[in-house]
């Protein structure tokens, strides 16, 4: 493959905000090219990608649902097409569903 990146490449799921975005920025600051996925917040993902690029790396934002096999394969395909490699996968995407009411929790 002729287009193999000289920089390491990470795919970070759920990286449009929170821990995923912080991880993307940290790796970018260390010279990694980044693929960011999000399920619904592509505008925010693109903003994180732009912030990563301030570290003189490349970033790719992809809207992808990690529970959808086709979306996962597309993410890998696009990342390989752009950089020819993947060195790390950070599975950060997830959802929270509370099983009970937490409003009355307190520290003793």
CORVENBEL-V811426 format. One record per pair of residues at least 12 apart in sequence whose C-alpha atoms are under 6 Angstrom apart, sorted by the first residue. I is the first residue (numbers start at 1). J is the second residue. D is the distance in Angstrom with one decimal. If there is no record, write none. Layout:
i=I j=J d=D
i=I j=J d=D
This chain:
i=3 j=84 d=5.9
i=4 j=83 d=5.2
i=4 j=84 d=4.4
i=5 j=83 d=4.9
i=7 j=32 d=5.8
i=8 j=32 d=5.1
i=8 j=87 d=5.9
i=9 j=32 d=5.5
i=9 j=33 d=4.7
i=9 j=34 d=5.8
i=9 j=86 d=5.0
i=9 j=87 d=5.3
i=10 j=34 d=5.1
i=10 j=86 d=6.0
i=10 j=87 d=5.8
i=10 j=88 d=4.6
i=10 j=89 d=5.7
i=11 j=34 d=6.0
i=11 j=35 d=4.6
i=11 j=89 d=4.9
i=12 j=36 d=5.2
i=12 j=90 d=4.7
i=13 j=37 d=4.7
i=13 j=91 d=5.3
i=13 j=92 d=5.2
i=13 j=93 d=5.0
i=14 j=37 d=5.5
i=14 j=38 d=4.8
i=14 j=92 d=5.4
i=14 j=93 d=4.0
i=15 j=36 d=5.5
i=15 j=37 d=5.9
i=16 j=38 d=5.9
i=16 j=44 d=5.3
i=16 j=45 d=4.1
i=20 j=92 d=5.9
i=25 j=52 d=5.4
i=28 j=52 d=5.4
i=29 j=55 d=5.5
i=33 j=57 d=5.4
i=33 j=58 d=5.0
i=33 j=59 d=5.7
i=34 j=59 d=4.7
i=35 j=59 d=5.7
i=35 j=60 d=4.6
i=35 j=61 d=5.9
i=36 j=61 d=4.7
i=37 j=61 d=5.9
i=37 j=62 d=4.9
i=37 j=63 d=5.6
i=37 j=64 d=5.8
i=38 j=63 d=5.0
i=38 j=64 d=5.6
i=39 j=63 d=5.5
i=39 j=64 d=5.0
i=39 j=65 d=4.8
i=42 j=63 d=5.8
i=45 j=61 d=5.7
i=46 j=61 d=5.5
